[in-house]
Amino acid sequence: MEKLRINKYLSSKGVASRREVDKMIEDSRILVNGKQPSPGEKVSDQDEIRIDGRLLNSNEEKRYFLLNKPVRVISSAKDDRGRKTVVDLVKIDARLYPVGRLDYDTEGLIILTNDGELFNRVIHPRAKVYKTYTVRLKGHIGKGDLAKLRDGVELEDGMTLPAKVEILRFDGLDSWIEISIREGRNRQIRRMCKAVGYPVLYLRRDKIGNIGLGDLSIGEYRKLTKDEVAYLKGL
């Protein structure tokens, strides 16, 4: 069986990003076959890997959940500053990891799983999965600025891909829009809207692909259906 560098292997299992795995090794949180690994060590499914003392078992039952994340919750399995994480909100006996991220001040749909294959399928750029958000913008956004968001916006890390953008309403003070993007840059929607002159006052993710929040209340979660899991695995 092919062995992979440990940060790549654990990232493929949905444990954390490669950079975060390197930090976990540095903090002595990972053991491989009872010993602390080097950052360049190569591992496979045949190795016994423990994270914070808990065995990483590639044969454990795969679990899939959808959470309506509240604001001021971290999209991570753990937080070194002691803040509440999305994993803290899903009360089951399984090691789960969020698929992708939502900003600390953003609410809405996030998927949690222990299935590394699904994790990679959803976040991989080739999947071209659109994520749909409801956004409240300060001020009355014009047609020209909506067109800029649709066509792509120049940010400090490059031009964004074209987005799907629709105006929902103007409430007399602020504009409400729906925007769908298929990238996952840090704070991307906030940066896009700010770049065209409209600070974001509220942001909620409503859908990943064709999977939506439905009537799930903030802070609540549910299991993904078999059809939803099959859809994600088919990406």
N, C-alpha and C positions, 0 to 999 in steps of 0.2 A: 504494500500500500504506500502510495506517494506521501511523503512528509512535507509539510508546509512550515514556513517561518511562523512562530507562535502567534505573532500579532495578526498575521493574515488568517491563520486558522481560526482563532477566536473571533475575529471580525466576521468571518464567513458563518460562524455559528450564532451571530447576533448578540454576542456578549457586549461588545463595545467597539468603537473605532480603533484603528491600528494605533493611533497616537495615545488613546486612552488605555489600551492594553499595555503599551510601553510604560506608562505611568504606574499602572497597577503592578507591573513587575518591579519597577523601581521602589515601590512602597511595600514590597514583600507580601503582596496579597495573593500571589499565584504560586502553586507548587506543581511540579511535574514529576510524577513517580516519587513523591516524597521529598523532592529537592527543589530549591529555588532555581528557576531557569535563568539563562542569560537572554538578553533581548533578541539575539540571533538564533536561538535554539529552534530546531525543527521538530514538529510533533505530528501525530496522526491520531485516528480514532483508537489505536491500540494503546495509547498512553493514558495513564491515570492523571487527570488534571483536576486540581481543586482550586476553587476561587473563594477566598474568605472562609476556607475550611470545608466548603460544600463541594461535593463531587459533581463535575460536569459530565453528565451521562448522555451521550448522543442517541441512546436507544430509549430514552424516556418518552412517555406519551406526549405527543405534540398538542399544544394548547393554543387557542387563538381567541383573542378578546378585542372588543371595540370599546373604547372609553371616550366619554365626553369630558375632556380635560378642562378643569377650571383654570382661571388665571392664577398666577403666583404659585404654580406647581412646576417642578423641573421635569423635562422630558428626558429622563435618564433612569437607570436602574438604581443608582446611588448618588448622593451629593455630599462632597467633603465639607460643606458648610452647614450640614444638618437640615437643609430645607426639605419640605415634603416633595416626593417624586411621584410620577405616574404609577410606578410599581406599588407604592404604598397604598394606593387607592383600590387596587384589585386584590381582594382578600382571598387568595387561593394558595395552596401549598405547591408552588412550582416556581422555578426560576424563570422570570419573564424579562423581556427587553423590548423597549419601544422600537417600532419600525419608523425610522426617520425622527424628526424632531418638530416640536412646536415651541415658539418663543415663550419665555416665562410669563409675559403679559398677553399671550394669545390663548384663547379657549377653543375647544372644538374637538374634532375627531382625531384620534390617534389609535393605532393598532398595536397591541402587545402580543408577543409570542415567544416561544422557546424554539421555534423552527428556523434555523439559520438559512435554509434554502429559500424559504418564503421571504425572509428578511432581504436577501440579496436580490431576489426577483423584483420586489417592489421598488427598492431604492436605486437599482441599476439604471443608468441613463437610457439604455436601449429599450427599457420597458415603456417609456414615453407615457407614463401615467399622469393624467391631469389631476391636480388637486384644486378643489373649488372652495373659495372663501367668500364670506360676506364682510364687507369693509365699510366703515363709516369714516368719511373724509371731512376735514374741516373746510367749510366753504362750498361754493357752488361750482362743481367741475363742469367745464365746457366740452363741447364735442371735439374740439381740437386736441385737448389733453387726453380725452378718452382714446382718441386715435393713436396718440403717442404710446399709451400703455399697450394698445393692441399690437402696434408695429414693433415694439421693443424700445427699451430705454438704456441709455449709456450710463453704466455705473462704474465705480472705481475698479471693479474686477471684470469689466467688459460688458458688451451689449447683451441684454436679456433676449431670450427667444420670444417670438410673437405669443401673445396671450389672448385669451377669450375674455372680453370685458363687456358687461351690460350695465346700464344705469337702472337702478331699482326705484329710487325716489329721491326727491329733494324735500327736506322737512321744513324749509324756511331758513335754516341756518347751515345745515350740513348735508352732504350728499352720501347716499348709500349705493354702493355698487357691488356687483358680483364679478369676481375675477378668477379665472382658471389658468394655472401655470403648470408646466411639466419640468421645471427645474427645482432644485432644493438648496439654493444659496442661503447663507445666513441672513435672516431678517429681510428676505428679498422683497416681499410685497410692501413692507414699510419703506424700504429704500426706493423702490420704484415710484411709489406715490409721492414721496418727499421730493424726488427728482423732478417731477412735473408740477410741484408747488402745492401739494395738498397733504399736510400731516395726517397720519392715521390716528383716529380717536378710539376705534374699536375694531377688533379683528377676530373672526371665528372661521375655523375650517369646517366646512359642511360635508365634503365628500372627498374620497380618494377613489379615483376611477368612477365606477358606478355604485360604490358602496357609500351609503349616506348615514347621517346621524338618526334620521327618523324622528321619533318623539322622545328620544333618550334625554333625560334631564342632565344638567351640569353635575359632574361628579359621579354619575351612574355609569355602569358598564354592562355589557352582555357578551355572550359567546357569539362568534361569527357562525353563520349557518354553513352547512356543507357546500351549498352553491357559492357562497361568498369566498370560501377557502379555495374552491376549485377555480373560481375566476382569478384570484390572485396568483395561484400556481400556474395558471395558463398565460401569464404575462410574458 
